[in-house]
Amino acid sequence: MFIPSLLIFTGFVMLCFGAELLVSGSSRLALRLGIAPLVIGLTIVAFGTSAPELAVSIEAASNGQSALALGNVVGSNIANIGLILGITALIHPIKIETQLVKKQIPMLIASSLLL
């Protein structure tokens, strides 16, 4: 029990250290290239949150388990949309426009059903 706990703790420390290096290095690069640090930060977050799904999907597809790869992508998107909208709505009420209700939500539902 001690060794697995130690490995988890060590992995967590290494993850935090690596994330700090990645964020600070990319912020410096953004400043040198004249790009807003927010844009670089959001891009890194997008890649960082998608990397585990990409790894699982590549592994599943290479093993002939395409249904697992597809389910991974769909589940990840549902979770990300739900969490982001949910947290945003808790912090500040979301203003909904009629175009969203009339056009975009039906398209989202139709594409989900089609998939």
CORFENGI-V305579 format. One record per pair of residues at least 24 apart in sequence whose ideal C-beta (glycine too) atoms are under 10 Angstrom apart, sorted by the first residue. I is the first residue (numbers start at 1). J is the second residue. If there is no record, write none. Layout:
BEGIN
I;J + I;J
END
This chain:
BEGIN
19;44 + 19;48 + 22;47 + 22;48 + 23;48 + 46;80 + 49;76 + 49;80 + 50;76 + 50;80 + 52;76 + 53;77 + 53;79 + 53;80 + 70;115 + 73;115 + 74;112 + 74;115 + 77;112 + 77;115 + 78;112 + 81;108
END
